[in-house]
Amino acid sequence: SLTQHLFAPRPRPKFHEECTDADVADLARLLEEKCDEVAAVIIEPIVQGAGGMHFYSPDYLRRVRELCNRSGALLILDCIATG
């Protein structure tokens, strides 16, 4: 069977906004609960083109990096839309 993919909700903060603990809570919980199953977090860091054009807050990306460091998951930044 195929590997199950896990998804966290799209973050709330826009590019120019700060990120709060609540904004990363779902991802933090997912990484904690599934730490033995999650090898990596994959995100388009500049523009998420799927489902609309979403520009992530640099603060959100820093927090995702911290969560991955704590959980031992790799962080893969994949810029498909921007090259």
VMD Tcl script that draws the C-alpha trace (Angstrom):
set ca {
  {0.00 0.00 0.00}
  {1.03 3.60 -0.49}
  {2.44 5.70 2.31}
  {-0.14 7.91 4.00}
  {0.47 11.64 3.61}
  {-0.29 13.90 6.56}
  {-1.41 17.49 6.08}
  {-1.50 20.46 8.44}
  {-3.86 23.39 7.80}
  {-2.58 26.32 5.75}
  {-1.11 28.92 8.11}
  {-3.09 32.06 8.93}
  {-0.37 34.76 8.99}
  {0.16 36.65 5.78}
  {3.66 37.54 4.54}
  {4.01 40.72 6.62}
  {2.44 39.33 9.83}
  {3.99 37.72 12.87}
  {3.25 34.11 13.66}
  {1.76 33.09 17.02}
  {1.93 29.82 18.92}
  {-1.66 29.18 17.84}
  {-0.64 29.49 14.18}
  {1.77 26.54 14.47}
  {-0.18 24.53 17.06}
  {-1.72 22.09 14.56}
  {1.63 21.36 12.93}
  {3.33 21.05 16.33}
  {0.67 18.60 17.49}
  {0.96 16.57 14.28}
  {4.74 16.33 14.61}
  {4.45 15.35 18.26}
  {1.72 12.74 17.78}
  {3.25 11.23 14.63}
  {6.95 11.66 15.45}
  {7.68 8.01 14.63}
  {6.00 8.34 11.22}
  {7.03 11.79 9.95}
  {10.32 11.87 8.07}
  {9.98 15.37 6.65}
  {7.87 18.49 6.31}
  {7.61 19.71 2.72}
  {6.57 23.30 2.08}
  {6.79 25.83 -0.75}
  {8.45 28.62 1.23}
  {7.93 31.61 -1.03}
  {4.60 31.09 -2.78}
  {2.21 28.19 -2.33}
  {0.54 28.08 -5.72}
  {-1.84 25.16 -5.09}
  {-5.27 26.35 -4.04}
  {-4.42 30.02 -4.58}
  {-1.37 32.22 -4.24}
  {-0.34 32.14 -0.58}
  {2.78 33.98 0.64}
  {4.05 32.63 3.96}
  {5.24 34.82 6.78}
  {9.02 34.56 7.33}
  {8.21 34.21 11.04}
  {6.00 31.19 10.29}
  {8.83 29.57 8.30}
  {11.26 30.14 11.19}
  {8.82 28.44 13.56}
  {8.40 25.49 11.20}
  {12.21 25.16 11.13}
  {12.27 25.12 14.95}
  {9.53 22.47 15.11}
  {11.38 20.27 12.63}
  {14.62 20.66 14.60}
  {12.85 19.58 17.80}
  {11.08 16.61 16.23}
  {14.01 15.42 14.12}
  {12.03 15.79 10.88}
  {13.75 17.09 7.78}
  {12.50 20.40 6.39}
  {12.23 20.36 2.60}
  {11.70 23.75 0.96}
  {10.43 23.14 -2.54}
  {9.96 26.23 -4.73}
  {8.01 24.82 -7.65}
  {6.09 28.02 -8.42}
  {9.10 30.34 -8.30}
  {11.83 28.05 -9.67}
}
mol new
graphics top color blue
foreach p $ca { graphics top sphere $p radius 0.5 }
foreach p [lrange $ca 0 end-1] q [lrange $ca 1 end] { graphics top cylinder $p $q radius 0.2 }
display resetview
